[in-house]
Amino acid sequence: MRFRREVRRLGLAGRVAGCLGLLGIAPACADVVIGVAVPRSGAYVGVGEQVLRGVQAAARDANARGGLDGETIVLDVQDDACDSNKAVAVANHYAAGNVRLVVGHVCSNASLAASEVYAANGTVMITAASVAAKLTDRGLPTIFRVCGRDDDQAKLSATVLAERFRDKKIAILNDLTPGSRNLAAATKENLNRIGINEAIATAFSAGDADDAALADRLKEAGIAVAYYGGDAREMGRLVRISAERGFKPQWFGTSAIATQEFATTAGSASNGVLMTFYLDPRRKPEAAAVVAAFKAEGVEPEGSTIYGYAALQALVAAGNFAHTQDSRRIAATLHAERFDLVLGSVGFDAKGDVTAQGYVLYVWNDGAFTYAK
């Protein structure tokens, strides 16, 4: 469909040489360039595509209303592959090109690494998906997020485990990646603080052979609930392989599996899998028109899509409120004001965290996730 063709073309274009126009409209070089740093390769490409799709739609809508401070928005899209070193290279690319407004990154390790460069250059970075508490706890004045924090996510996960599965054998798993390891540790800490000890807490190397061995180990130990903070592809594979080996515990994932890739990989074994994720903005009245526009083009704005939209929307709202393209003034405005976004009326606290509602519990069924009862 037309929207999908535009998304693919825009995602590859960015600002490769000189000034390239959004949707093929040739701009003057005075146009506002906004960086978009997302994984376009690697394990988290699905989430990256969601964020990028949302940003592109927000840029198109903003340009239809006059752009940012009267100038057309041009996107410079870069692939960081969720790798810290590549993220720093992307940040330096933006610094060299005098790009001072960035939507990104997706993975917390990438955002943490790149944010040091952005802060040093006065660049506003606003992420739609990086949940590490440390990202904003450092108090860097130009770093923001429209998504939740992993410490809040871990608290909810522990509460759900305690309230629903207190008398069950619980396993807490991680695959040694930074995000997975941190969420597992924080969930374990919160669960233990409540007074419940897990039966198994272990790390494993992602892959078919190790997944099978892990499934057999958990089955033999009588595990009834398995919490895992891994990415959509790996958790989908682990859930599927476990089911094939006759091990069907209550699986419990995180915001990392809020993508169709999880259900596609896990197949029918995805039914009943629990997941913590941000409040689904598709149900908010403020997002109704944007959601309808996506669906009219045959696109379901799942997962982080609307959060990608909100990230760019916030930059534009702050710039237009202050009548400026200056990144430091935009940062100050984000901290000081409230904005009507697809997430509702929100602001950003002194750390740069959004004031929108945090995490809720979902369940996967028939290839989609809905609020869990």
Buried (B, 14 or more C-beta within 10 A) or exposed (E): EEBEEBBEEBBEBBBEEEBBBBBEEEBEEEBBBBBBBBBBEBBBBBBBBBBBBBBBBBBBBBBEEEBBBEBBBBBBBBBBBBBBEBBBBBBEBBBEEEBBBBBBBBBBBBBBBBBBBBBEBBBBBBBBBBBBBBBBEBEBBBBBBBBBBBBBBBBBBBBBBBEBBEEBBBBBBBBEBBBBBBBBBBBBEBBEEBEBEBBBBEEBEBEEEBBBBBBBBBBEEEBBBBBBBBBBBBBBBBBBBBBEEEBBBBBBBBBBBBBBBBBBBBBEBBBEBBBBBBBBBBEBEBBEEBBEBBEEBEBEBBBBBBBBBBBBBBBBBBBBBBEBBBBBBBBBBBBEEEBEBBBBEBBBEEBBBBEBBBBBBBBBBEBEBEEBE
